[in-house]
Amino acid sequence: MNPMSKAERNARQKAMSAFFKAEGRKVFLFKELLQLLETHRDEWGLPGSMRGRKLLSYAEEHGGLRTISVRPEQAPDKKGVVLAQQNFTRYVWGDASPYAVAQTLKTGAYLSHASAVFLHGLTEQIPKVIYVNKEQSPKPAPEGPLSQGGIDHAFRNAPRVSNYTFKYDDYRITLLSGKNTGRLEVSEMTGPKGEVLEVTKLERTLIDIAVRPNYAGGVFEVLAAYRAAKDRVSFNTLLATLRKLSHVYPYHQAIGFYMERAGYEQAKLDRLRELGLNFDFYLTNRVAKPQYSPTWRIHYPEGL
C-alpha cells in the first residue's frame, strides 16, 4: 500500500468531517458506524481491502474517530446485590457531550427529568447525573379503583430509584424504565456540542419531574424549574399531555401546587382543579416535616 500524502489525509478528514457535521449525530454503535464507513468507502478513499474492526482502526488513525467506554457503576440494589451490567463501547466523531453518549446506551431511549430540565435551560445548575429513559413494553392498566389508603401506603414508602447506573467522565448515567407512552412529547433538540439529542419537550418534562421529583433534584428544584418555565410553557399542551399519560395518581394536584407557588395565572389553576380534588395527595414520598395545602389537598415539605 502506498503511503498516504498529507494532502490526501487532509482531504479525507475534511470529507468525513463535513459528512458527520451534516449527519447531526456524533456517537455511534459499532454496526452503525461500520455501515456508514462501508457506504462511503469510495467517496472517502478508504482502502477496499479493509473490513470490520480494521476499517474502524483506520478511521481512528486517519479520520478523527475515537473509541470510548461507558463503565457500570456497580452500585448495589436495595438488598445489597450488585447488578450485573455490561460495559458499553461507543464510537465518537469529534467532540460529543455526555448527553449524546448517554442516549445511545439503549435503542429508542431519550433524555428526561433533570437532564431535560438542564437542556431546556430551566436551571442554573450543571447536574452530574444524566437520566435516560427507555420505555417499558405496554402493560395492562392497574385493576381496582384508587383509594386514599392506597395513596397513603404508597407515599409512606421511599421512592423507587433506578440502580442501573454507569460512569462516563465525571458523569453518572442513570437508565430509567418508564411507563410506555409511545415516546409522547419527545423531540429532537441541539445539544451542548451541536449534536442532535432526543429529549422530552418542555411540557412533558414539567409533568415528569412532578411525578418523579427524586430524578430532578427534589421538590425545591422542581419548583425552581416551574418558575423558570412560567413564560414559556403552553398550558394547553401540558394539560393535553397529562391527560394522554393517564397516570393513576392525581399528579395534577402536585402540578397545580407547583404552578400556584410559581405564580401561574388563576385561570390555569382552575382548569387543573376541574380534574378533581378527590383525595389527599403528596408532593413526594416520605414528606419531611409535612405541611398541608387545603387548596390542592396535598402534603408538602416545610419551607416550600
HELIX and SHEET records of a PDB file:
HELIX    1   1 LYS A    6  GLU A   23  1                                  18    
HELIX    2   2 PHE A   30  THR A   39  1                                  10    
HELIX    3   3 GLY A   52  GLY A   63  1                                  12    
HELIX    4   4 PRO A   98  ALA A  102  1                                   5    
HELIX    5   5 HIS A  113  LEU A  119  1                                   7    
HELIX    6   6 GLN A  148  ARG A  156  1                                   9    
HELIX    7   7 LEU A  202  VAL A  211  1                                  10    
HELIX    8   8 PRO A  213  TYR A  215  5                                   3    
HELIX    9   9 VAL A  219  ALA A  229  1                                  11    
HELIX   10  10 PHE A  235  LEU A  245  1                                  11    
HELIX   11  11 TYR A  251  ALA A  262  1                                  12    
HELIX   12  12 GLN A  266  ARG A  273  1                                   8    
SHEET    1   A 7 VAL A  27  PHE A  28  0                                        
SHEET    2   A 7 PHE A  88  TRP A  93 -1                                        
SHEET    3   A 7 LEU A  65  PRO A  72 -1                                        
SHEET    4   A 7 THR A 165  TYR A 168 -1                                        
SHEET    5   A 7 TYR A 171  LEU A 176 -1                                        
SHEET    6   A 7 VAL A 129  ASN A 133  1                                        
SHEET    7   A 7 TYR A 110  LEU A 111 -1                                        
SHEET    1   B 2 VAL A 186  THR A 190  0                                        
SHEET    2   B 2 VAL A 196  THR A 200 -1                                        
SHEET    1   C 3 PHE A 281  TYR A 282  0                                        
SHEET    2   C 3 ILE A 298  PRO A 301  1                                        
SHEET    3   C 3 PRO A 290  SER A 293 -1                                        
END                                                                             
